[in-house]
Amino acid sequence: MLWGAPLPVKPGQGAEQLLAARGREPCAPCGFADTTRSWRLLQDATAVLRQLDLVIVQHPFLTETAKYAHVVLPVAAFGEERVTFTNTERRIQLVGKAVDTPPGLAPAWRQIVRMANRLGAGWDYVSAADVMREIGRAVPFYGAATYDNLARDYGRQWPCGTDKPLGTRFL
């Protein structure tokens, strides 16, 4: 038990299940070419967002979803903070800060920590690297994907566990 509590047996819900749980029929995943489904999903999501007691959006821009939010947390845009991401070839990359963040803007991870602590979580992360280390403890495929390891090369491909710290080129 990583956080002192057992993980739920039942997986969480995706967007379609959340829409259905609010009295809507779930929509099939929509593709770019299928504007009818895209429009239906957008209409269902809009109706659901209007019904929710609390919607919090974290984004650098005022998106359509953010227009329905009770709280909008503006975050740094890509290149304004040091972050990690995983691309479609399973490569976990560490991307450096290219430009300064606008004054008064907190990094995304710090906003989440502050919100969680206001809700009683008691998180004590002091950097994004701390968050990445915890991801590695929770997800074995990311076990060796520390900031130090990712900074050595052009990222690492998961699985990148303690048994394969340089990553796995082929699955």
C-alpha positions as CSV (number, residue, x, y, z in Angstrom):
1,M,0.0,0.0,0.0
2,L,1.9,3.0,-1.3
3,W,-0.4,5.6,0.2
4,G,-1.5,3.8,3.4
5,A,-4.8,2.7,1.8
6,P,-5.8,-0.1,-0.5
7,L,-6.4,0.6,-4.2
8,P,-10.1,0.3,-5.3
9,V,-10.9,-3.1,-6.8
10,K,-13.1,-1.4,-9.5
11,P,-11.4,0.8,-12.0
12,G,-12.3,4.5,-12.3
13,Q,-14.7,5.9,-14.9
14,G,-13.8,7.3,-18.3
15,A,-15.5,10.3,-19.9
16,E,-18.3,8.2,-21.5
17,Q,-19.2,6.5,-18.2
18,L,-19.3,9.9,-16.4
19,L,-21.7,11.2,-19.1
20,A,-23.9,8.1,-18.7
21,A,-23.8,8.4,-14.9
22,R,-25.4,11.9,-15.3
23,G,-28.4,10.5,-17.1
24,R,-27.0,10.7,-20.6
25,E,-26.4,7.9,-23.1
26,P,-22.8,7.2,-23.5
27,C,-21.3,8.3,-26.8
28,A,-19.0,6.1,-28.9
29,P,-15.5,7.6,-29.2
30,C,-15.5,10.1,-32.0
31,G,-13.0,10.5,-34.8
32,F,-12.1,13.7,-36.6
33,A,-14.2,12.8,-39.7
34,D,-17.3,12.0,-37.7
35,T,-18.8,15.4,-37.0
36,T,-22.2,14.0,-35.9
37,R,-20.6,12.0,-33.1
38,S,-18.2,14.9,-32.2
39,W,-21.1,17.3,-32.0
40,R,-23.2,14.9,-29.9
41,L,-20.3,14.3,-27.5
42,L,-19.8,18.0,-27.2
43,Q,-23.5,18.6,-26.4
44,D,-23.6,15.8,-23.9
45,A,-20.4,17.1,-22.2
46,T,-21.7,20.6,-22.1
47,A,-25.0,19.5,-20.4
48,V,-23.1,17.4,-17.9
49,L,-20.7,20.2,-17.1
50,R,-23.6,22.5,-16.4
51,Q,-25.0,20.0,-13.8
52,L,-21.8,19.4,-11.8
53,D,-21.4,20.9,-8.4
54,L,-17.7,21.7,-9.0
55,V,-15.7,21.8,-12.1
56,I,-12.0,22.7,-11.9
57,V,-10.0,23.2,-15.1
58,Q,-6.2,23.5,-15.2
59,H,-5.1,24.9,-18.6
60,P,-3.0,27.8,-20.0
61,F,-5.9,29.0,-22.1
62,L,-9.6,29.6,-21.5
63,T,-10.8,26.5,-23.4
64,E,-14.5,25.7,-24.1
65,T,-14.5,23.4,-21.1
66,A,-13.0,26.1,-18.9
67,K,-16.0,28.3,-19.8
68,Y,-18.1,25.9,-17.7
69,A,-15.7,25.7,-14.8
70,H,-16.2,27.1,-11.3
71,V,-12.5,27.4,-10.9
72,V,-9.9,27.9,-13.7
73,L,-6.3,27.4,-12.7
74,P,-4.0,29.0,-15.3
75,V,-0.8,27.0,-15.7
76,A,2.4,27.5,-17.6
77,A,2.4,26.7,-21.3
78,F,4.8,24.1,-22.8
79,G,8.3,25.5,-22.6
80,E,7.6,27.7,-19.6
81,E,8.5,25.0,-17.0
82,R,10.6,21.8,-16.8
83,V,8.2,18.8,-17.3
84,T,8.1,15.2,-18.4
85,F,5.8,13.6,-20.9
86,T,5.5,10.3,-22.6
87,N,5.1,10.2,-26.4
88,T,3.5,7.6,-28.6
89,E,6.7,5.6,-29.0
90,R,6.6,5.1,-25.2
91,R,9.5,7.5,-24.7
92,I,9.5,9.4,-21.4
93,Q,11.1,12.7,-21.9
94,L,12.3,15.5,-19.7
95,V,11.8,18.8,-21.4
96,G,13.6,21.9,-20.0
97,K,12.3,25.4,-19.5
98,A,12.8,27.6,-22.6
99,V,11.3,30.9,-21.5
100,D,10.3,32.4,-18.2
101,T,6.8,31.7,-16.8
102,P,4.6,34.8,-16.5
103,P,4.8,36.4,-13.0
104,G,2.5,34.8,-10.4
105,L,1.9,31.6,-12.3
106,A,2.5,28.4,-10.3
107,P,3.6,25.1,-12.0
108,A,0.8,22.6,-12.6
109,W,2.2,20.1,-10.1
110,R,2.4,22.8,-7.4
111,Q,-1.2,23.9,-8.0
112,I,-2.4,20.2,-7.6
113,V,-0.4,19.8,-4.4
114,R,-1.8,23.0,-2.9
115,M,-5.4,21.9,-3.8
116,A,-4.8,18.4,-2.4
117,N,-3.4,19.8,0.8
118,R,-6.4,22.2,1.2
119,L,-8.5,19.1,1.0
120,G,-6.5,17.4,3.7
121,A,-4.0,15.3,1.8
122,G,-0.8,16.4,3.5
123,W,1.5,16.1,0.5
124,D,5.0,17.3,0.9
125,Y,6.4,17.4,-2.6
126,V,9.0,20.2,-3.1
127,S,9.6,19.7,-6.8
128,A,8.3,18.1,-10.0
129,A,11.1,15.6,-9.7
130,D,9.6,14.4,-6.3
131,V,6.3,13.8,-8.1
132,M,8.1,11.8,-10.8
133,R,9.8,9.7,-8.2
134,E,6.4,8.8,-6.7
135,I,5.1,7.9,-10.1
136,G,8.0,5.5,-10.4
137,R,7.0,3.9,-7.0
138,A,3.4,3.6,-8.1
139,V,4.0,2.4,-11.7
140,P,6.8,-0.1,-12.0
141,F,7.3,0.6,-15.7
142,Y,8.4,4.1,-14.7
143,G,10.5,2.9,-11.7
144,A,13.8,4.3,-13.0
145,A,12.4,7.3,-14.9
146,T,13.9,9.8,-12.5
147,Y,14.8,13.3,-13.7
148,D,18.5,12.4,-13.4
149,N,18.1,9.3,-15.5
150,L,15.9,11.0,-18.1
151,A,18.3,13.9,-18.4
152,R,21.2,11.7,-19.5
153,D,19.8,10.8,-23.0
154,Y,16.9,11.6,-25.2
155,G,14.6,10.1,-22.6
156,R,13.9,6.5,-21.9
157,Q,11.3,4.1,-23.3
158,W,9.1,2.3,-20.8
159,P,9.3,-0.2,-19.3
160,C,12.1,1.7,-17.6
161,G,12.1,0.0,-14.2
162,T,14.8,-0.7,-11.7
163,D,15.7,-3.9,-13.6
164,K,16.0,-1.9,-17.0
165,P,17.0,1.6,-16.0
166,L,18.0,2.5,-19.6
167,G,14.5,1.6,-20.8
168,T,13.3,-1.0,-23.3
169,R,13.6,-0.2,-27.0
170,F,11.3,-3.0,-28.2
171,L,8.4,-4.6,-26.3
